[in-house]
């Protein structure tokens, strides 16, 4: 899991600090037991997610190989999303984040490291 030095960009605008879950253990943990919840978590590779053990509802964006938002969902505790073939990554965030960021179907998501621009 990355140290959190990454930033989430939506349509070219920096919107939040980003944690990366790019290993199997990190993807399995996801947002579980994180207090407070991080502003954003990117699980990659991933085509679906689960809310087992979660106590809060999350917003979920399903991203294709180009990091374009294909679907937006709410993940309730103990819920799960179905795997989708075209999905390569999943972005999770606390409820209300996507509206604040202007994230919608068709938005382009990117990762930037601190100090790059």
Wavefront OBJ file of the C-alpha trace (Angstrom):
o trace
v 0.000 0.000 0.000
v 1.327 3.398 -0.912
v 2.184 5.975 1.691
v -0.577 8.355 0.655
v 1.694 10.762 -1.187
v -0.422 10.327 -4.312
v -3.143 12.752 -5.325
v -6.386 11.950 -7.097
v -7.155 13.980 -10.199
v -10.634 14.154 -11.711
v -10.821 15.674 -15.178
v -7.396 17.227 -14.593
v -8.243 18.806 -11.213
v -6.681 17.672 -7.941
v -9.525 16.631 -5.648
v -8.126 14.477 -2.817
v -5.260 12.596 -1.227
v -5.247 9.033 -2.571
v -4.297 5.678 -1.078
v -3.438 2.897 -3.516
v -4.423 -0.716 -2.924
v -2.264 -2.426 -5.515
v -1.433 -5.688 -3.722
v -3.787 -8.562 -2.904
v -3.696 -7.946 0.889
v -4.251 -4.196 0.418
v -7.188 -4.792 -1.959
v -8.716 -7.319 0.462
v -8.515 -4.813 3.331
v -9.787 -1.879 1.279
v -11.467 0.616 3.613
v -11.975 -1.957 6.393
v -10.931 -0.747 9.873
v -9.767 2.649 8.629
v -10.768 5.457 10.984
v -11.233 8.041 9.790
v -11.874 6.857 6.244
v -9.267 8.088 3.771
v -10.502 10.668 1.237
v -10.060 8.161 -1.622
v -8.852 4.602 -2.176
v -8.002 3.123 -5.581
v -8.051 -0.661 -5.875
v -6.139 -1.887 -8.907
v -6.445 -4.284 -10.526
v -10.056 -4.882 -9.506
v -13.352 -5.399 -11.314
v -15.618 -5.572 -8.248
v -15.585 -4.816 -4.511
v -17.325 -5.997 -1.348
v -18.453 -4.287 1.842
v -18.028 -7.262 4.175
v -17.175 -6.022 7.650
v -17.834 -2.382 6.742
v -20.077 -0.182 8.874
v -20.393 2.787 6.487
v -21.808 3.115 2.992
v -19.219 4.101 0.373
v -19.358 5.625 -3.072
v -17.776 3.450 -5.753
v -16.634 4.349 -9.267
v -15.834 1.528 -11.670
v -13.019 2.512 -14.038
v -11.986 1.064 -17.392
v -8.395 0.484 -18.562
v -8.102 4.191 -19.501
v -9.214 5.252 -15.979
v -12.499 6.572 -17.342
v -15.535 6.249 -15.033
v -17.941 3.677 -16.487
v -20.351 3.191 -13.546
v -21.142 4.878 -10.211
v -22.586 2.888 -7.326
v -23.237 3.005 -3.592
v -21.701 0.131 -1.663
v -23.645 -0.595 1.490
v -22.149 -2.559 4.412
v -22.043 -6.279 3.565
v -22.932 -5.501 -0.061
v -20.926 -6.263 -3.168
v -20.652 -5.213 -6.766
v -20.740 -7.736 -9.572
v -17.571 -8.206 -11.614
v -17.638 -6.470 -14.995
v -15.282 -7.406 -17.814
v -14.427 -3.874 -18.948
v -13.558 -2.708 -15.408
v -9.866 -2.609 -14.398
v -9.878 -0.429 -11.238
v -12.294 0.648 -8.521
v -12.279 4.005 -6.748
v -13.879 4.170 -3.285
v -14.664 7.270 -1.254
v -16.891 8.421 1.616
v -20.467 9.298 0.634
v -20.709 12.840 -0.744
v -17.193 12.888 -2.188
v -18.124 12.255 -5.821
v -20.600 15.133 -5.912
v -18.038 17.421 -4.265
v -15.409 16.419 -6.829
v -17.753 16.633 -9.834
v -17.087 12.945 -10.566
v -19.607 11.418 -12.957
v -19.846 8.718 -15.614
v -17.361 9.725 -18.315
v -15.019 11.574 -15.935
v -11.313 10.918 -16.408
v -9.431 9.836 -13.269
v -5.647 10.077 -12.893
v -2.983 9.721 -10.216
v -0.320 12.344 -9.566
v 2.500 12.130 -7.054
v 3.251 15.091 -4.818
v 5.713 17.424 -6.449
v 4.563 16.588 -9.994
v 2.087 18.497 -11.851
l 1 2 3 4 5 6 7 8 9 10 11 12 13 14 15 16 17 18 19 20 21 22 23 24 25 26 27 28 29 30 31 32 33 34 35 36 37 38 39 40 41 42 43 44 45 46 47 48 49 50 51 52 53 54 55 56 57 58 59 60 61 62 63 64 65 66 67 68 69 70 71 72 73 74 75 76 77 78 79 80 81 82 83 84 85 86 87 88 89 90 91 92 93 94 95 96 97 98 99 100 101 102 103 104 105 106 107 108 109 110 111 112 113 114 115 116 117
